[in-house]
């Protein structure tokens, strides 16, 4: 290992608080890999939680691995250094288990890049007895892991807090033979062994069957955490190099009861489970005692936490400042905005998602224009200088009028925002963050076509041209072609694995891989799915019934034609 790589890893560790170091002697070793940068991975509460829970098991040592930046990747190639863990700088091949925490489909390519750099065979079927077992967890593991399934020995389907203990126990008791161990895992709820299933395709290219063999279950049932109060979900390690800096993150619960028709999280994390205010009180007190100054509340819809008012008082009583990433305009309160302003919040974020009430109702985000205007008034009356809003283009039933209405809505919001606050300070900036709709499994819109990169680019230009006349409006947006990649991977089947392998061989150049891949990307992206088509994820049970999704799919189209005032 070169001195520069060693020095950088030492600097990252030196800046951390709470790093867990354990001796390797006689312990089961787990490399916990976040297939993105250190800053992104250390901001992920799920990744941090599993790191802490694994290291709480006495005979387990768990160390973290991240994707090297471009400079480090070049140095690793030059010095023939494989990817290594942060804590002990051991290569991935030294570990018994290599687990990837994947929350974004685009990171699948990084998973394969890291395996290739480590010298671990990419395909699970090609691995030998001495190779580490490669597994995957995270939300992508129980939405649709099929594109990356050929490269996984097994997949953790669902919430892993309880399951990791059972998994380690199974490894401790039963790892003698690789194939026998994988077969034994199929008896655990929440474990999917892709090698135990054979995919068959029809003449039209759609999936015809996913046939289990060797005792694998026909349906893999998602593991759900039964008692959220039994597992504290906080960051184990604090570092200024995370995206959120030194802010302490605290999960208030799992799931969301709103049911937005485009949202994966709102479906797969059902049912809604809130941590008790008593449990959170204890956690907040410990945070304050350890010297924390700022706490960020995490959850699918934090403003729906039923005891939020009491929690705000607890945070204030402990002398902590409050931060929340995004709020619903229809659940903003004076107390909540006051707490954010007191904590030095300079930007309040909310997600209208669409420019018209009609489209908001169609996607089941029923926030009225009046509620958005009231939110603007709250922002200014409490002296918060900036407002950030999230919009999504390319949604089902969207028209050109809906796209143009984003500009109109921005103008009307500016009229409410461009006033002096109580201290005489002017408004700062309105940010429009524009994302592209990507159809996701387990949502009522899973049958919808992706809009297409070219169409989305046209819509982006309409918005950007429309707001140029406003001096304090900024437009942020992703590249529609990257959204197209996500659309391919979100609903792909195992054949898409060939594309991933090709992209990894080109060091992540997925555009080149798409040009050379023999598959048809449009088949997976811009094609509207038949409601009778077998989906690549239909052999999973995540607690969402297809009949219910179908009803919501039909209602979305019916409601989109009804005037908002007639609802």
Residue pairs with C-beta under 8 A, 6 or more apart in sequence:
1 79
1 81
1 84
1 89
2 75
2 78
2 79
2 81
4 75
5 72
5 75
5 76
5 79
5 81
6 89
8 72
9 84
9 86
9 89
12 38
12 86
12 239
12 241
13 19
13 86
13 87
15 239
15 240
15 241
16 237
16 238
16 239
17 237
17 238
17 239
18 235
18 236
18 237
18 238
19 87
19 237
20 51
20 52
20 55
20 62
20 87
20 236
20 237
21 87
21 88
22 55
22 61
23 61
24 61
24 88
26 59
27 59
27 60
27 61
28 59
28 60
28 61
28 96
28 97
28 168
28 171
28 172
29 60
29 61
29 62
29 63
29 94
29 95
29 96
29 97
30 54
30 60
30 61
30 62
30 63
30 95
30 96
30 97
30 98
30 99
31 62
31 63
31 64
31 65
31 85
31 92
31 95
31 97
31 98
31 99
31 132
32 47
32 50
32 51
32 54
32 62
32 63
32 64
32 65
32 99
32 101
33 64
33 65
33 66
33 92
33 98
33 99
33 100
33 101
33 111
33 114
34 40
34 41
34 42
34 44
34 47
34 64
34 65
34 66
34 67
34 100
34 101
35 67
35 100
35 101
35 102
35 107
35 108
35 110
35 111
35 114
36 66
36 67
36 104
36 107
36 110
37 66
37 67
37 69
38 66
38 86
38 241
39 241
39 242
39 243
40 243
41 47
41 64
41 66
41 101
42 48
42 235
42 237
42 239
42 241
42 242
42 243
43 242
43 243
43 244
43 249
44 101
44 103
45 233
45 234
45 235
45 249
45 251
45 298
46 101
46 103
46 138
47 101
48 234
48 235
48 236
48 237
48 249
49 161
49 231
49 233
49 234
49 236
50 99
50 101
50 137
50 160
50 161
50 164
51 62
51 64
51 236
51 237
52 236
53 160
53 161
53 164
53 165
53 231
54 60
54 62
54 164
54 168
55 61
55 62
55 236
57 164
57 165
57 168
59 168
59 172
60 168
63 85
63 86
63 87
63 88
63 90
63 95
64 85
64 86
64 87
65 83
65 84
65 85
65 86
65 92
65 114
66 86
67 110
67 113
67 114
68 76
68 83
75 81
76 82
76 83
76 117
82 91
82 92
82 93
82 117
82 118
82 119
83 91
83 92
83 114
83 117
83 118
84 90
84 91
84 92
85 92
85 95
91 118
92 98
92 114
92 115
92 118
92 120
92 132
93 118
93 119
93 120
93 131
93 132
95 132
96 132
96 133
96 171
96 175
97 132
97 133
97 135
97 171
98 115
98 120
98 132
98 133
98 134
98 135
99 134
99 135
99 136
99 137
99 156
100 111
100 134
100 135
100 136
100 137
100 138
101 136
101 137
101 138
102 108
102 111
102 136
102 137
102 138
102 139
102 140
102 141
102 148
103 138
103 139
103 140
104 140
104 486
105 140
105 147
105 485
105 486
105 489
105 490
106 482
106 485
106 486
106 489
108 140
108 147
108 148
108 489
108 500
109 500
109 503
109 504
109 508
109 510
110 508
111 136
111 148
111 151
112 122
112 148
112 151
112 500
112 501
112 503
112 504
113 504
113 507
113 508
115 121
115 122
115 134
115 151
115 504
116 122
116 504
116 505
120 127
120 131
120 132
120 134
121 127
121 128
121 131
122 151
122 501
122 504
123 150
123 151
123 501
124 134
124 150
124 151
124 152
124 153
124 194
124 195
125 150
125 195
127 134
127 153
127 178
129 177
129 178
133 153
133 154
133 178
133 181
134 151
134 152
134 153
135 152
135 153
135 154
135 155
135 156
136 145
136 148
136 152
136 155
136 156
137 155
137 156
137 160
139 264
139 265
139 268
140 148
141 155
141 156
141 157
141 192
142 157
142 158
142 222
142 268
142 540
142 542
143 264
143 268
143 440
143 441
143 442
143 490
143 537
143 542
144 441
144 490
144 491
144 492
144 535
144 536
144 537
145 152
145 155
145 157
145 192
145 194
146 492
146 493
146 494
146 496
146 536
146 537
147 489
147 492
147 493
147 494
147 496
147 497
147 499
147 500
148 497
148 500
149 155
149 194
149 494
149 497
150 194
150 494
150 497
151 497
151 500
151 501
152 194
153 182
153 193
153 195
154 182
154 185
154 191
154 192
154 193
154 194
155 191
155 192
155 193
155 194
156 163
156 164
156 167
156 190
156 191
156 192
156 223
157 190
157 191
157 192
157 220
157 221
157 222
157 223
157 540
157 542
158 190
158 222
158 223
158 224
158 542
159 223
159 224
159 225
159 254
160 223
161 225
161 231
162 223
162 225
162 226
162 231
163 188
163 190
163 191
163 223
166 188
167 185
167 188
167 191
170 181
170 184
170 185
170 188
171 181
174 180
174 181
174 184
175 181
182 193
182 195
182 196
183 193
183 196
183 214
183 215
185 191
185 193
186 193
186 196
186 214
186 215
186 216
186 217
189 221
189 223
190 220
190 221
190 222
190 223
191 220
192 220
192 540
193 216
194 494
196 212
196 213
196 214
196 215
196 216
197 210
197 211
197 212
197 213
197 216
197 539
198 210
198 211
198 213
199 207
199 209
199 210
199 211
199 493
199 494
200 207
200 208
200 209
200 210
200 211
201 207
201 208
201 493
201 495
202 208
205 520
205 523
206 533
206 534
207 493
207 533
207 534
207 535
207 536
207 538
208 534
209 534
210 534
210 536
210 538
210 539
212 218
212 539
218 539
219 539
219 540
219 541
220 539
220 540
220 541
221 540
221 541
222 268
222 540
222 541
222 542
222 543
224 543
225 231
225 254
225 273
228 253
228 254
228 273
228 274
228 275
229 275
229 276
229 279
232 279
232 283
233 250
233 251
233 275
233 298
234 248
234 249
234 250
234 251
234 283
234 287
235 248
235 249
238 246
238 248
239 246
240 246
244 296
246 293
246 294
247 294
247 295
247 296
247 323
248 287
248 292
248 294
248 295
248 296
249 295
249 296
249 298
250 280
250 283
250 284
250 287
250 295
250 296
250 297
250 298
251 275
251 298
251 299
252 274
252 275
252 280
252 297
252 298
252 299
252 302
252 305
252 311
253 272
253 273
253 274
253 275
253 299
253 305
254 269
254 272
254 273
254 299
254 300
255 265
255 266
255 269
255 270
255 271
255 272
255 273
255 300
256 263
256 265
256 266
256 269
256 272
256 299
256 300
256 301
256 304
257 266
257 272
257 301
257 304
258 266
258 301
258 304
258 328
258 364
258 365
259 266
259 267
259 364
259 552
260 266
260 353
260 363
260 364
260 365
261 362
261 363
261 364
261 443
261 444
261 445
261 552
261 553
261 556
262 353
262 363
262 392
262 395
262 437
262 440
262 443
262 445
263 440
263 443
264 440
264 441
264 442
264 443
265 300
266 300
266 443
267 442
267 443
267 542
267 544
267 549
268 442
268 542
268 543
268 544
269 300
270 543
270 544
271 543
274 305
274 306
274 307
277 307
277 310
277 311
277 314
280 311
280 314
281 314
284 295
284 311
284 314
284 315
284 318
284 320
285 318
287 295
287 318
287 320
288 318
288 319
288 320
292 320
293 320
293 321
294 320
294 321
294 322
294 323
294 343
295 315
295 320
295 321
295 322
295 323
296 323
296 324
296 325
297 305
297 311
297 322
297 323
297 324
298 325
299 305
301 328
301 331
302 308
302 324
302 325
302 327
303 324
303 327
303 328
303 331
303 332
303 336
304 328
304 331
305 311
308 336
309 333
309 335
312 322
312 335
312 336
312 339
315 321
315 322
315 339
316 322
316 339
316 342
320 343
321 342
321 343
321 344
322 339
322 340
322 342
322 343
322 345
323 340
323 343
323 345
324 336
324 340
325 349
326 349
326 350
326 351
326 390
327 336
327 348
327 349
327 350
328 350
328 351
328 367
329 350
329 352
329 367
329 371
329 372
329 374
329 375
330 366
330 367
330 368
330 371
332 350
332 374
332 375
332 378
334 378
337 348
337 378
337 379
337 382
337 384
338 382
340 348
340 382
340 384
341 382
341 383
341 384
345 384
346 384
346 385
346 386
346 428
347 384
347 385
347 386
347 387
347 388
347 431
348 375
348 379
348 384
348 386
348 387
348 388
349 387
349 388
349 389
349 390
350 372
350 375
350 387
350 388
350 389
350 390
351 365
351 389
351 390
351 391
352 360
352 365
352 367
352 372
352 389
352 390
352 391
352 409
353 360
353 363
353 365
353 390
353 391
353 392
353 395
354 360
354 363
354 365
354 391
354 392
354 395
354 398
354 402
354 405
354 406
355 391
355 402
355 403
355 404
355 405
355 406
355 407
355 408
355 409
356 401
356 402
356 405
357 368
357 369
357 564
358 402
358 560
358 563
358 564
359 395
359 397
359 398
359 402
359 560
360 366
360 367
361 559
361 560
361 562
361 564
361 567
362 395
362 396
362 397
362 556
362 557
362 559
362 560
363 395
363 396
363 445
363 556
364 552
364 556
368 564
369 409
369 412
372 409
372 413
373 412
373 413
373 416
376 387
376 413
376 416
376 417
377 416
379 387
379 417
380 416
380 417
380 419
380 421
380 427
381 421
381 422
382 421
383 421
383 422
383 423
383 425
385 421
385 425
385 427
385 428
385 429
386 427
386 428
386 429
386 430
386 431
387 413
387 417
387 429
387 430
387 431
388 430
388 431
388 433
389 410
389 413
389 430
389 431
389 432
389 433
390 433
390 435
391 406
391 432
391 433
391 434
391 435
392 434
392 435
392 436
392 437
393 403
393 406
393 434
393 435
393 436
393 437
393 451
393 456
393 459
393 460
393 463
394 436
394 437
394 450
394 451
394 455
394 456
394 459
394 483
395 437
395 445
396 437
396 445
396 448
396 556
396 557
396 560
397 556
397 557
397 560
398 451
400 462
403 459
403 462
403 463
404 462
404 466
406 432
406 434
406 463
406 466
407 462
407 463
407 466
407 467
410 430
410 432
410 466
410 467
410 470
410 473
411 470
413 430
414 430
414 470
414 472
414 473
417 427
417 430
418 426
418 427
419 427
420 426
421 427
427 472
428 472
429 472
429 473
429 474
430 470
430 472
430 473
430 474
431 473
431 474
431 475
431 476
432 463
432 467
432 473
432 474
432 475
432 476
433 476
433 477
434 460
434 463
434 475
434 476
434 477
434 478
435 477
435 478
435 483
436 451
436 456
436 478
436 480
436 483
437 445
437 448
437 450
437 451
438 450
438 483
438 486
438 487
438 490
439 445
439 446
439 447
439 448
439 449
439 450
439 487
439 490
439 491
440 446
440 490
440 491
441 490
441 491
441 535
441 537
442 537
442 542
442 544
442 549
443 549
444 549
444 550
444 552
444 553
444 555
444 556
445 553
445 556
446 491
446 529
446 535
446 549
447 528
447 529
447 530
447 531
447 533
447 553
448 528
448 529
449 525
449 526
449 527
449 528
449 529
450 483
450 484
450 487
450 525
450 526
451 526
452 484
452 525
452 526
453 480
453 481
453 483
453 484
454 480
456 480
456 483
457 480
460 477
460 480
463 475
464 475
467 473
467 475
481 511
484 521
484 525
485 510
485 514
487 524
487 525
488 496
488 499
488 521
488 524
488 525
489 496
489 500
491 524
491 525
491 529
491 535
491 536
492 524
492 536
493 524
493 536
494 536
495 519
496 519
496 524
498 517
498 518
498 519
499 510
499 513
499 514
499 517
499 519
499 521
502 513
502 516
502 517
503 509
503 510
503 512
503 513
505 513
506 512
506 513
514 521
529 535
531 550
531 553
538 546
559 567
